[in-house]
């Protein structure tokens, strides 16, 4: 038997990367995102009332509750009082200002009647922040009943 002295041919490796499939995938993704991006900008146009309100930070203090009745009257409830005290806006601002002077981190919540206008509730929030120097004012509501 004759031995074959043939040398095995070595294959040369390519040092190139085929980027065509990657470009195809990128173009398909680009088209998908271009089509779906305008669909994600869904919003509701609401004419909200305007006031100079500050953001609310959460801390643990006993809150003071300002109630806004259906007819626009204001009442104040705080720790140690059994029922809300009905008062004028100037009296309410003076009392809340005194509470805030004693405890600057005091949370004041506005509980508006379901029938009162949102503008009136927002005016009370603004009044508390601007005239009574309340740093933490927020809205109060009842959980949904099932």
C-alpha positions as CSV (number, residue, x, y, z in Angstrom):
1,X,0.0,0.0,0.0
2,X,1.2,3.2,-1.0
3,X,1.0,5.8,1.6
4,X,-0.3,9.1,0.5
5,X,1.9,12.0,1.2
6,X,-0.7,14.5,0.6
7,X,-0.7,17.3,3.0
8,X,-4.1,18.2,4.4
9,X,-5.1,21.6,3.2
10,X,-5.6,24.1,5.9
11,X,-8.6,26.3,5.6
12,X,-8.0,30.0,6.2
13,X,-10.3,31.5,8.7
14,X,-12.2,34.6,7.7
15,X,-11.6,37.5,10.0
16,X,-14.8,39.3,9.0
17,X,-18.1,39.6,10.7
18,X,-21.2,39.4,8.6
19,X,-23.3,42.4,9.8
20,X,-26.0,42.2,7.3
21,X,-28.4,40.1,9.5
22,X,-27.8,42.6,12.4
23,X,-28.7,45.5,10.1
24,X,-31.9,43.8,9.0
25,X,-33.0,43.2,12.6
26,X,-32.1,46.9,13.5
27,X,-34.2,48.2,10.7
28,X,-37.2,46.0,11.6
29,X,-37.0,47.2,15.2
30,X,-36.7,50.8,14.1
31,X,-39.8,50.5,12.0
32,X,-41.7,48.8,14.9
33,X,-40.7,51.6,17.3
34,X,-41.5,54.3,14.9
35,X,-45.0,52.9,14.4
36,X,-45.8,52.2,18.1
37,X,-44.3,55.4,19.6
38,X,-47.1,57.8,18.6
39,X,-49.7,55.3,20.0
40,X,-48.1,55.5,23.5
41,X,-48.8,59.3,23.9
42,X,-52.3,58.9,25.1
43,X,-53.5,61.6,27.5
44,X,-56.6,63.3,28.8
45,X,-57.2,67.0,28.4
46,X,-58.3,68.4,31.8
47,X,-58.7,72.0,32.7
48,X,-57.2,72.0,36.2
49,X,-57.5,75.0,38.6
50,X,-54.3,77.0,39.1
51,X,-52.5,77.8,42.4
52,X,-49.0,78.2,43.8
53,X,-48.9,74.8,45.5
54,X,-45.9,73.0,46.9
55,X,-45.2,69.3,46.8
56,X,-46.2,67.1,49.7
57,X,-43.7,65.0,51.6
58,X,-44.7,62.2,53.9
59,X,-43.9,62.2,57.6
60,X,-45.7,60.8,60.6
61,X,-47.5,63.5,62.5
62,X,-51.1,63.8,63.7
63,X,-52.9,65.6,60.9
64,X,-55.2,68.6,61.1
65,X,-58.3,68.2,58.9
66,X,-60.0,71.2,57.2
67,X,-63.5,70.3,56.0
68,X,-65.2,72.0,53.1
69,X,-68.9,71.6,53.2
70,X,-71.3,71.6,50.3
71,X,-72.2,75.2,50.7
72,X,-68.5,76.3,51.0
73,X,-68.3,76.7,54.8
74,X,-65.0,75.6,56.4
75,X,-64.5,73.6,59.6
76,X,-61.4,72.5,61.4
77,X,-60.8,69.2,63.2
78,X,-57.6,68.5,65.1
79,X,-56.4,66.2,67.9
80,X,-58.5,66.7,71.1
81,X,-61.6,68.0,69.3
82,X,-64.6,65.7,69.1
83,X,-66.5,67.5,66.3
84,X,-65.5,69.9,63.6
85,X,-65.5,73.6,64.5
86,X,-67.1,75.7,61.8
87,X,-65.3,79.0,61.3
88,X,-64.5,81.8,58.8
89,X,-61.4,81.4,56.5
90,X,-59.4,84.1,58.4
91,X,-60.0,82.3,61.7
92,X,-59.1,79.0,60.1
93,X,-55.8,80.4,58.7
94,X,-54.9,81.9,62.1
95,X,-55.5,78.6,63.9
96,X,-53.6,76.5,61.3
97,X,-50.8,79.0,61.3
98,X,-50.4,78.6,65.1
99,X,-50.4,74.8,64.7
100,X,-47.7,75.0,62.0
101,X,-45.6,77.4,64.1
102,X,-45.6,74.8,66.9
103,X,-44.9,71.9,64.5
104,X,-43.5,72.9,61.1
105,X,-43.8,69.3,59.8
106,X,-47.6,69.2,60.5
107,X,-49.7,67.5,57.9
108,X,-53.0,69.4,57.0
109,X,-55.6,67.6,54.9
110,X,-58.5,69.1,53.1
111,X,-61.7,66.9,53.1
112,X,-64.1,68.3,50.5
113,X,-67.7,67.3,50.3
114,X,-68.5,65.3,47.1
115,X,-70.9,68.1,46.0
116,X,-68.5,71.0,46.5
117,X,-66.7,72.4,43.5
118,X,-63.1,71.2,42.9
119,X,-62.1,74.9,42.5
120,X,-63.3,75.7,46.0
121,X,-61.3,72.8,47.5
122,X,-58.2,73.9,45.5
123,X,-58.6,77.5,46.7
124,X,-58.6,76.2,50.3
125,X,-55.4,74.2,49.7
126,X,-53.8,77.3,48.2
127,X,-55.0,79.4,51.1
128,X,-53.4,77.0,53.6
129,X,-50.1,77.0,51.8
130,X,-49.8,80.7,51.1
131,X,-51.3,82.3,54.1
132,X,-51.0,79.7,56.9
133,X,-47.5,78.6,55.7
134,X,-48.5,74.9,55.6
135,X,-45.7,72.9,54.0
136,X,-47.6,69.6,53.8
137,X,-51.1,70.1,52.6
138,X,-53.1,67.3,50.8
139,X,-56.5,66.0,49.9
140,X,-58.4,63.5,52.0
141,X,-61.0,61.0,50.6
142,X,-62.9,57.9,51.5
143,X,-61.9,54.5,50.1
144,X,-64.2,53.1,47.5
145,X,-66.9,50.9,49.0
146,X,-67.7,47.6,47.3
